Amino acid sequence: MIFNLPPICGLFPLLLYIVLSFRKGMHPLVNVSICAVVGAILVKQPLGSLGAVIYESMGSFLALVGFIIMLGSGLGVVLRKTGVAAAIVNVLMRKIGVKTQKRAILATMVSSVCLVTLLGTLAGANAVIAPIVIPLVAAVGITPSTLAIIFQGAGQTGLFLSPFSPPMVTLMGITGLSYPRILVCAGIPIAIVMWIGTYLIAIKVQKDTQGKEDFGTDVELPDGNFKVDPVTKRATFTFVITMAVMVVYGIITKGGASFVILVMLVAAILTGLVAKMSAGEIFDSIIEGCGKLMWLFFMFLMFNPFLNFVTASGAFDAMLELMEPLIGSTGKLGFTLLTVLVGIFGINGAAVAQALMIDSLFNGFLPGLGVSMELWAMIVLVGHQITSYAYPGVDMIGAMGLAHAKNIKPMLQLAYMAIIPGTILVCCIASFIL
């Protein structure tokens, strides 16, 4: 450490990142780059070697996840241009029906979680859904605040169910568990709790905002004669079957995180070809979608050395020494509660990096406390995903923007009345079972 500072000072870049995250207009990539440079200075990393450090980061797990997220966006563009996304959402909405407000809420929740699960991306899927569902739900009086609740609360559960979403890919990498095992022990239990909480809060917010909010006069009424043309129908069938076959194959062959790349590319190419897109048009669409999230890929590249510098400073080891007496006296339950709370109120907007940070910080306690990988998967899942509810961040503001909502109070109600207490309670109960 520079100036022989104590190792605990190595946490300064993390604290700086959190502080800068709250600055208005601060770009996430700029934020993490600043903090990475500060970390390099603290551990006496020669600035001239940072290029080599970034080069090494190209092969890191974080870079892989960033690439997968970009491909998810690319697949989303293909599904939008082929009409497959619209077909899926319209079918789901009409199968469930939107004749009442409660059924409209439920139909939107199902549509959001299904498309997020298929795409592995929250913002991308909801961006596809929004223009389709808004006219449908507006017709029965659903308010923008209620829709924003659904987009974040229900949509995010799709990330816990998808075999190639960033959270699932990250958890498989951290724990070494298979996708089905993580799904059963962590993904489904947390998703159920969040679904119930989202539905109840959505009903409450709808009652509170009805007659006070609306989508305005520029929202067109739904087209009751919407029909899927034969080409789109075949493309939709191809997409669904391809995804099902690839996921099953991945489970059987125990395909790792890198298998996700193949899944997305194959699904995009086959769907596009059946929809009569040329090969050039398919790849142009994929690149178009990837380009929208290129900044996120670079942010992940910078996060890897950023976290490595914090680790090299000895800060995580120093934190462990400070926490050891507290954790030792409270056992597995206390460890679960402490870890989840540290995670939830941690880094907003950098979930994957946050998951790796939680693992780096607390993994050393697992053997001594008898914490199973199944329980650890649930703890890390909640710790790095529920942060998006704790503070107004990208996911929360993004959901509000897509839903045309302007009031942040309902979003905080969802967080502090349902999602945060509900998921913490499930983790604590799981500490006695898993």
N, C-alpha and C positions, 0 to 999 in steps of 0.2 A: 504494500500500500504506500502511496505517496506520502511523504512527510512522516512515515511510520504511524499513520493513523490506525486506531483500533479497527479490527475487521468489521465490526457492526456498522461502521461508517459506509461500508460498501452498499448498504441499502439506500443510500441517498439518491441514486439514479431512479429507483423505483418510486420513492416518495416524490421526486421531481416530476416523474411521468404523471402521477395522479394529480398533482397540483396544476400542471400545464394542461391537463385534459379538461379542466374547468374553465380555461381561458377562452373567451369568445373568439371564434375565427381561427383557432389553432388547428392546423391540419394534422391528423394523426401521424402521417409519415414524417412531417417536420418534427413533431414531438419525440417520436422514438429515435430519430436520428440524433437529435440534441442529446438525449439521455444516453445513447450508445457512446457518443464521443466523451461525455462526462465520465462514463464507466471506464472507458479506455484510459483516460487521464489518471483516474484513481488507482488503477492497477499497473500504471507505468507502461501501458502498451504503446509502442512507437506509432505515432500517427501515420508515418509512411507505410506501415504494414497493414493498415486498415483495408486496403484493396484486396490483399491476400485473405484477410479474415472474411470479407464479404464473399469472395470466391469460394471459400470452404463452406460458407453458409448455403450456397446453391444446392449442395447435396444433403442439407439438413432435413429433419422431419418437418420443421416449420415451413420450409420452402415447399415441400411436397403438399402440405395441407393448403398453402396459399394457391398453388397451381390447381388443386382440385376445386377450390372455391371459384377460381376463374373459369374452369371448364363447366361448372354448374351454371354459371351465368351464360356461357356460350350455348349450352344445351337449352336453356330457357329461351334464347332468341330463336333457335330452330323450332321449338314447340310453338312459339308465338306466330312465327311466319307461316308455319304449316297449318295453323288453326287447331292443332291438337290440344293445346292448353285450354282454349276457349271451349272446345268440345267436351273435355273432361269436366270442367267447372259447370257448364250449362247442364250436362246430364246429371251431375250430382245435385245441383240446386233444384232441378225439376223432379228428380226421383224422391227427394225428401219433401219438397214443396215449401213454398214461402207464403202461404195464405194467412198465417198468423205471425206475430212478432217472435214468439218463442221458437216456432219452426224455422223462421228466417235466421235467427241467431244460430240454431243448431245446424242448419244447412250451410251457413257460411263457415262455421267452425270445421265441419267435415271437409268442405272444399279446400280450406286453407291448409289443414293438416295433411290432406292427401297430396296436394301439389308440392308442399314443402318436403314431404317424405320422398316424393319422386325425384325432385330436383336437388335436394340436399342443401338448399339455400333459402333463408327466411325472406330477405328483402326481395330477391329475384322472383320468388313464387308469388308473394303478395302483390308485387308490382303487376304481374300478369292477371291476377284475380281481381284487383280493385275495380278497373273499368267495367268488368263484367257483372260483378255483384252489386255495385252501388245502385244502379237503376232498379234492380230486383228488390233490394232491401228498403230503398227509399219509398217504394210503392206501398209498403205496409207500415211506414212511419219509423223505421229504425233510424237513430240519430248518428251523426259522425262520431261522437265520443264512444258510443256502444260499439261501432264498427272498429274503431281503433283498439279497443279492449280485445276484441276477437282476433284481429290481425296479429297482435303481439302474443297474447296469452295462448290461443289455440295453435296459431302458426308455429310457434317455437317448439311445441311438443313434437312436431314433425321431425325436427332435428334429432330428437331422442329415439326416433323409430327408424330413421333412414340408415341403411348400412354404409352409405358413403358420405354422410354429413360430416363436417369438421369435428363436432363433439364425439361421434362414434369412432371415427378414424383415430382421433387422438386417444381415446380411452383404450382402444385395442392396442395401440402402440405402447401406452403406459403400463397397462395391466397384463398384457399377453393373453387376455381372455378372448374367446371367440365372439363373433357378433351375436349369435343366439343367446349365449350366456349373459352378456352385458345387457341385452334387450330384456331378458326375463328378470334379472336381478336389479337393474337400475333404470333402463329406459322406460319400460311399461309402468312400473310403480310411480315414478315421478310424473310421467305423462298423465296418468289417471288423476292424480292429485291436482295438477295444473288445469286439466280439463274441467274438473268439478268446480274449482275456484273461479276459473274464467267464466263459466256459465252463470254461476250465482252472482258474480259481480256485474256481468253484462246485463242481467235482468234488473239488478238494482240501479245501475247507471241509466238504463233505458227509462225506468220510472222517474228518475230524478231529472232527466234532460228532455223528456218528451214534451213537445210544445214550446221548448226554449231553443232548440237547435234544429236545423234541417240542412239539406245539401244544396239548397238554392234552386232557382228556376231553370238553371242550365242543364240539369240532369234529365235525360230523356227517359221516358217510361220504357219498361222492358218490352222486347218484341216477343209476343207470345207465339209467333210463327217461326221462331228460330229452328233451323234444321241443319244438320250436318250433311254436307255433300258427300258422295260416295268416296272421293279421293281422300278427304279428311278422315272419313270413317275408317278406311283401310290403314291410313297412317297412324291413327290413334290405336287401333288394334295392334299394329306392328310395334308401336312404342311400348304398350303395356306388356305384351308377350315377351319382347326383348328384355325388358327390365326384370320381369319375373324369372326368365330363364337364366339371365346373367347373375342375379342375386342368389338363386338356388345353387348354381354352379360354383359361385364364390364361397358359399357356405360349405359345400361338399369338399371342395379342394382347399379350404382354409386360405382363401386368397387374402392377402394383407392389404394394407392401405394403397399400395401401388396398383392393385387390381381395379380400384375405383376409376382410375384414369381410363382403362380399357372399357369399363361399363359405360361411361359417359360418351366416349367417342363412338362406340358401336351403336348405342341407342340413337345418338344424333344422326349418324350417317344413314342407318337403315330407315329411320323415320323420314328423313329428308328425301331419300331416294324413292320411297313408296309414295311420297307426296309430290313426286315429279319435279323435285329440285335437282339441278345439276350438281356435280361434285364440287365445282367451283363455288356455287351459291351456298352449299352446305358449309364449306370451310370458311367462306367469307362471313357467314352468320356466326359461326363459332368464334372467329377472331373478333367480330364486332362485340359479342357478349364478353369475351375475355378482356377486351380493351377497357370496358367500363370499370373493371376491378383490377386493372394493372397496378394501380397505386397500392392496393391491399397486398399484392404479391411482394412488392418492394418493401412494404412495411414489415412483412413477415421475415424477409431476408435480413433486415436490420434488427429485428427482435432477437434473432438467434445469437449474434455476438453480444447484444445488450445483456441478455440473461447469462451468457457465458462469462462476461466480465464481472457480474454480480457474484456468480459462483466462485470465480477465481479470487475474489477479494476475501473469501471466507465468511461473508455476511450470513449465509444460510446456516453454516455450522455454528456461528455465534448465536443466532436466533434459537437454534435447537438447544443450546446450553442454557439459555435464559428460560425457555419454555419447559424444559425437562422436569423440574420440580413440580410445576403446576399439572402437567399431563400425568406424571407418575402418581400423583395423589388422587386423581379423578378417574383413572382407568379408561376403558374403551369408550364409555359414554361421554366422558369429559373431552377425550381426544376428538371424537366425532363432532361434538358441538363446537369446540374451539376451531377445528379445521374448517368446518363449513362456514362459520362466521367470518373467519379471516378471508376465505375465498369470496364469499358474497360481497363483502365490502372492500374488495380489492380493485383490480385494474378493470375499468369499464372500457369496452371497445376493442379488447384484445384477448378474446376468450381462450384461444388455443395457447397463446403464450402464458396466460394466467394458469391454465391447467398444468403446464410444464413447471411453472413456478411453484404451485402447490405441491406437486410431486417431489420437486427438489428439496423443498423446505421440510416436509413432514414424512417422507418415505422412510427415513431412518427409524421412526418409531414403530412401524408396522410389525416387525417380527416380535419385538418385546411385548407388545400389547395383544398379540394374536389377532390382528386385523386381517381379515381375508381379502383377497383381491376383489371379490364380489362387492364387499362393503366399501372397499376403497374406490371402486368404479362409481358407486352411487355418490360417495362423498365428493369426489372430484367433479362429477357431472353437475351436482348442485352448486358446488363452490365456484365453478367457472362459468356457468350458464345463467344463474339467477342474478348475477351482478347487473345484468341489463335491466333488471327491475328496480334495483336499489337506487340508482341515480338516473336522471334524464340523459340518455346517451343515444347512440346511433339507432339502435333497434326501436327504442321508445319513440323518439322523434320521427323516425322513418315511418312507423306504423301510423302515427298521427297525421303525417303529411299525406299518405296514401288514402286515408279515410276522410280527409278534409276537416280533421278535428283541430281545435285551437285551445281547448281547455286541458291542461296537464293534470288537474286534480283527479279525474277518474283513473288515470294511469297509475298514480301513486296509491289510490285506493286498492286497485288490483294488486299492487306490489305488497303493501303493508297490511292489508286486511285478508289476503288470501295466499298469494304465491310464496312469499318469503316465510311466513309462519308455517304454512302447510308443508313445504319441502323440508324445512328444518325438523319438523315433527316426524316426518317419514324417515329421515336419516337417523334420528335418535332411536326410533323403534327398531330400525334395521340393525342397529348396533347390538341388539339382544338376539337377533335371529341369524344374521349372516356371519 
